[in-house]
Amino acid sequence: MDDVEFARELRRRQTDAERRLWGCFRDRRFLGLKFRRQVPCGMYVLDFYCHELKLAVELDGGQHLESAYDAERDAWLVRQGIRVLRFWNHDALVRTDSVLEAIRLVVESGAG
């Protein structure tokens, strides 16, 4: 697989993972909370955001070269008072129930 095909596959999996979680979040299906998708925040766009809890749920495509960028981004969001939960696309696609359980635990505990 060349670099272009690899990038396309990552984007497809990102889109599929976002779609899967959005199906759980939209219309207050998840714990009665309102999540928004693709929310602008400063110079960033959050995958999912619950304003009520100041909670961002972010998905990663597995591009490990971006881990420093993700850490910088997460630190900036935390400084804004936003809690960040980050999951791999694969987990959102294959282990959706585990991802939702992890989010539920954080929501119910009030921890970030």
C-alpha positions in Angstrom: 0.0 0.0 0.0 1.5 3.3 -1.0 1.3 6.5 1.1 -1.8 7.9 -0.8 -3.7 4.6 -0.3 -2.7 4.5 3.3 -3.9 8.1 3.9 -7.2 7.3 2.2 -7.7 4.2 4.3 -7.0 6.2 7.5 -9.5 8.8 6.5 -12.1 6.2 5.6 -11.7 4.5 9.0 -11.9 7.9 10.7 -15.1 8.7 8.9 -16.6 5.3 9.8 -15.6 5.6 13.4 -17.1 9.1 13.7 -20.3 7.9 12.0 -20.5 5.0 14.5 -20.1 7.2 17.6 -22.4 9.8 16.2 -25.1 7.2 15.9 -24.7 6.7 19.7 -24.5 10.4 20.6 -27.0 12.2 18.3 -30.5 13.0 19.6 -29.3 12.7 23.2 -29.1 8.9 22.9 -26.1 8.7 25.1 -27.0 9.3 28.8 -29.4 12.0 27.7 -26.5 14.3 26.9 -26.3 16.6 23.9 -23.1 16.1 21.9 -22.2 18.1 18.8 -20.0 16.9 15.9 -17.2 18.8 14.3 -17.2 21.7 16.7 -14.8 24.6 16.2 -12.8 25.5 19.3 -10.1 28.1 18.9 -7.8 26.9 16.1 -9.0 23.3 16.4 -12.1 21.3 15.4 -13.3 18.8 18.0 -14.7 15.5 16.8 -17.5 15.5 19.4 -18.2 18.0 22.1 -20.7 18.1 25.0 -20.9 21.8 26.1 -22.9 20.9 29.2 -19.9 18.9 30.6 -17.1 20.7 28.7 -16.1 17.2 27.4 -14.4 16.5 24.1 -14.3 13.0 22.6 -11.5 12.8 20.0 -10.6 9.9 17.6 -7.2 9.1 16.3 -6.4 7.6 13.0 -3.3 5.8 14.1 -0.9 8.3 12.6 1.8 8.2 15.3 3.7 11.1 13.8 0.9 13.3 15.0 1.1 12.3 18.7 3.1 15.4 19.6 0.5 17.5 17.9 -2.3 15.7 19.7 -0.6 16.2 23.1 -0.1 19.9 22.3 -3.8 20.2 21.2 -5.0 18.3 24.3 -3.0 20.5 26.6 -4.4 23.6 25.0 -8.0 22.2 25.4 -7.4 21.4 29.1 -6.2 25.0 29.7 -9.5 26.1 28.3 -11.2 23.9 30.9 -12.2 21.2 28.4 -11.8 17.5 29.4 -10.5 15.4 26.5 -11.1 11.7 26.0 -9.1 10.2 23.1 -9.8 6.8 21.4 -8.4 5.0 18.5 -10.6 4.7 15.4 -10.3 0.9 15.6 -11.7 0.9 19.1 -14.6 3.1 18.1 -15.4 0.7 15.2 -14.7 -2.7 16.8 -15.1 -2.0 20.6 -17.9 0.6 20.5 -19.4 -0.7 23.7 -16.1 -0.4 25.6 -15.6 3.1 24.3 -19.0 4.2 25.4 -18.5 2.5 28.8 -15.2 4.4 29.3 -17.0 7.7 28.4 -19.9 6.8 30.8 -17.5 6.1 33.6 -15.8 9.5 33.2 -19.1 11.3 32.9 -20.5 9.7 36.0 -17.3 10.1 38.1 -16.9 13.7 37.0 -13.2 13.0 36.4 -11.3 14.0 33.2 
